[in-house]
Amino acid sequence: MNKKKYWQYFMNRAAAFHIGPQKIAEMLNYPVIYMKMHRLGRGYYEVSFEELSVPPYDQPRLIKTAMRFSLATLKPERRL
């Protein structure tokens, strides 16, 4: 099992990001897609997909881009 991780500050604390998805995308030469989910109401969700990166990849930049998308998605949402 690969123990390599990419360490970065995320939400004001040190966090480890696994590089497995990065390595799979590199091996298969596929683009990386981010799925964003937004809750509309009880049992109802809206899903959108955004392209994070296309080959060739730069490992730190791809992980930082994924972190930026995650932070934008994690903003507090109003409960219905």
Rosetta constraint file for C-alpha pairs under 8 A:
AtomPair CA 4 CA 18 HARMONIC 6.98 0.50
AtomPair CA 4 CA 19 HARMONIC 6.98 0.50
AtomPair CA 5 CA 16 HARMONIC 5.74 0.50
AtomPair CA 5 CA 17 HARMONIC 5.45 0.50
AtomPair CA 5 CA 18 HARMONIC 4.86 0.50
AtomPair CA 5 CA 19 HARMONIC 5.95 0.50
AtomPair CA 6 CA 16 HARMONIC 5.61 0.50
AtomPair CA 6 CA 17 HARMONIC 5.03 0.50
AtomPair CA 6 CA 18 HARMONIC 6.40 0.50
AtomPair CA 6 CA 19 HARMONIC 6.75 0.50
AtomPair CA 6 CA 60 HARMONIC 7.89 0.50
AtomPair CA 7 CA 14 HARMONIC 6.71 0.50
AtomPair CA 7 CA 15 HARMONIC 5.68 0.50
AtomPair CA 7 CA 16 HARMONIC 4.56 0.50
AtomPair CA 7 CA 17 HARMONIC 6.20 0.50
AtomPair CA 8 CA 14 HARMONIC 5.70 0.50
AtomPair CA 8 CA 15 HARMONIC 5.59 0.50
AtomPair CA 8 CA 16 HARMONIC 6.58 0.50
AtomPair CA 8 CA 17 HARMONIC 7.64 0.50
AtomPair CA 9 CA 13 HARMONIC 5.15 0.50
AtomPair CA 9 CA 14 HARMONIC 4.38 0.50
AtomPair CA 9 CA 15 HARMONIC 5.82 0.50
AtomPair CA 10 CA 14 HARMONIC 6.21 0.50
AtomPair CA 10 CA 15 HARMONIC 6.00 0.50
AtomPair CA 10 CA 67 HARMONIC 7.45 0.50
AtomPair CA 11 CA 71 HARMONIC 7.80 0.50
AtomPair CA 17 CA 63 HARMONIC 7.76 0.50
AtomPair CA 19 CA 23 HARMONIC 6.28 0.50
AtomPair CA 20 CA 24 HARMONIC 6.22 0.50
AtomPair CA 21 CA 25 HARMONIC 6.21 0.50
AtomPair CA 22 CA 26 HARMONIC 6.26 0.50
AtomPair CA 22 CA 59 HARMONIC 7.00 0.50
AtomPair CA 22 CA 62 HARMONIC 7.73 0.50
AtomPair CA 22 CA 63 HARMONIC 7.85 0.50
AtomPair CA 23 CA 27 HARMONIC 6.11 0.50
AtomPair CA 24 CA 28 HARMONIC 6.13 0.50
AtomPair CA 25 CA 29 HARMONIC 5.55 0.50
AtomPair CA 25 CA 30 HARMONIC 5.18 0.50
AtomPair CA 25 CA 31 HARMONIC 6.71 0.50
AtomPair CA 25 CA 32 HARMONIC 6.74 0.50
AtomPair CA 26 CA 30 HARMONIC 6.95 0.50
AtomPair CA 26 CA 55 HARMONIC 7.26 0.50
AtomPair CA 26 CA 56 HARMONIC 7.57 0.50
AtomPair CA 26 CA 57 HARMONIC 6.90 0.50
AtomPair CA 29 CA 55 HARMONIC 6.06 0.50
AtomPair CA 29 CA 56 HARMONIC 7.69 0.50
AtomPair CA 30 CA 54 HARMONIC 6.90 0.50
AtomPair CA 30 CA 55 HARMONIC 6.70 0.50
AtomPair CA 31 CA 51 HARMONIC 7.15 0.50
AtomPair CA 31 CA 52 HARMONIC 7.52 0.50
AtomPair CA 31 CA 53 HARMONIC 5.74 0.50
AtomPair CA 31 CA 54 HARMONIC 4.36 0.50
AtomPair CA 31 CA 55 HARMONIC 6.25 0.50
AtomPair CA 32 CA 51 HARMONIC 6.07 0.50
AtomPair CA 32 CA 52 HARMONIC 5.43 0.50
AtomPair CA 32 CA 53 HARMONIC 5.37 0.50
AtomPair CA 32 CA 54 HARMONIC 6.48 0.50
AtomPair CA 33 CA 49 HARMONIC 6.53 0.50
AtomPair CA 33 CA 50 HARMONIC 5.67 0.50
AtomPair CA 33 CA 51 HARMONIC 4.51 0.50
AtomPair CA 33 CA 52 HARMONIC 5.53 0.50
AtomPair CA 33 CA 53 HARMONIC 7.43 0.50
AtomPair CA 34 CA 49 HARMONIC 5.61 0.50
AtomPair CA 34 CA 50 HARMONIC 5.18 0.50
AtomPair CA 34 CA 51 HARMONIC 6.13 0.50
AtomPair CA 34 CA 52 HARMONIC 6.24 0.50
AtomPair CA 34 CA 66 HARMONIC 7.58 0.50
AtomPair CA 34 CA 69 HARMONIC 7.86 0.50
AtomPair CA 35 CA 47 HARMONIC 6.87 0.50
AtomPair CA 35 CA 48 HARMONIC 5.87 0.50
AtomPair CA 35 CA 49 HARMONIC 4.63 0.50
AtomPair CA 35 CA 50 HARMONIC 6.60 0.50
AtomPair CA 36 CA 47 HARMONIC 5.67 0.50
AtomPair CA 36 CA 48 HARMONIC 5.25 0.50
AtomPair CA 36 CA 49 HARMONIC 6.16 0.50
AtomPair CA 36 CA 50 HARMONIC 7.84 0.50
AtomPair CA 36 CA 73 HARMONIC 6.81 0.50
AtomPair CA 37 CA 45 HARMONIC 6.65 0.50
AtomPair CA 37 CA 46 HARMONIC 5.76 0.50
AtomPair CA 37 CA 47 HARMONIC 4.56 0.50
AtomPair CA 37 CA 48 HARMONIC 6.60 0.50
AtomPair CA 37 CA 73 HARMONIC 7.98 0.50
AtomPair CA 38 CA 45 HARMONIC 5.58 0.50
AtomPair CA 38 CA 46 HARMONIC 5.14 0.50
AtomPair CA 38 CA 47 HARMONIC 6.39 0.50
AtomPair CA 39 CA 44 HARMONIC 6.21 0.50
AtomPair CA 39 CA 45 HARMONIC 4.47 0.50
AtomPair CA 39 CA 46 HARMONIC 6.37 0.50
AtomPair CA 40 CA 44 HARMONIC 5.35 0.50
AtomPair CA 40 CA 45 HARMONIC 5.20 0.50
AtomPair CA 40 CA 46 HARMONIC 6.68 0.50
AtomPair CA 41 CA 45 HARMONIC 7.00 0.50
AtomPair CA 41 CA 80 HARMONIC 6.17 0.50
AtomPair CA 42 CA 80 HARMONIC 7.73 0.50
AtomPair CA 52 CA 62 HARMONIC 7.39 0.50
AtomPair CA 52 CA 65 HARMONIC 6.86 0.50
AtomPair CA 52 CA 66 HARMONIC 6.98 0.50
AtomPair CA 53 CA 57 HARMONIC 7.36 0.50
AtomPair CA 53 CA 62 HARMONIC 6.80 0.50
AtomPair CA 57 CA 62 HARMONIC 6.96 0.50
AtomPair CA 58 CA 62 HARMONIC 6.13 0.50
AtomPair CA 59 CA 63 HARMONIC 6.38 0.50
AtomPair CA 60 CA 64 HARMONIC 6.09 0.50
AtomPair CA 61 CA 65 HARMONIC 6.07 0.50
AtomPair CA 62 CA 66 HARMONIC 6.29 0.50
AtomPair CA 63 CA 67 HARMONIC 6.23 0.50
AtomPair CA 64 CA 68 HARMONIC 6.21 0.50
AtomPair CA 65 CA 69 HARMONIC 6.32 0.50
AtomPair CA 66 CA 70 HARMONIC 6.15 0.50
AtomPair CA 67 CA 71 HARMONIC 6.16 0.50
AtomPair CA 68 CA 72 HARMONIC 6.34 0.50
AtomPair CA 69 CA 73 HARMONIC 6.30 0.50
AtomPair CA 70 CA 74 HARMONIC 6.10 0.50
AtomPair CA 71 CA 75 HARMONIC 6.74 0.50
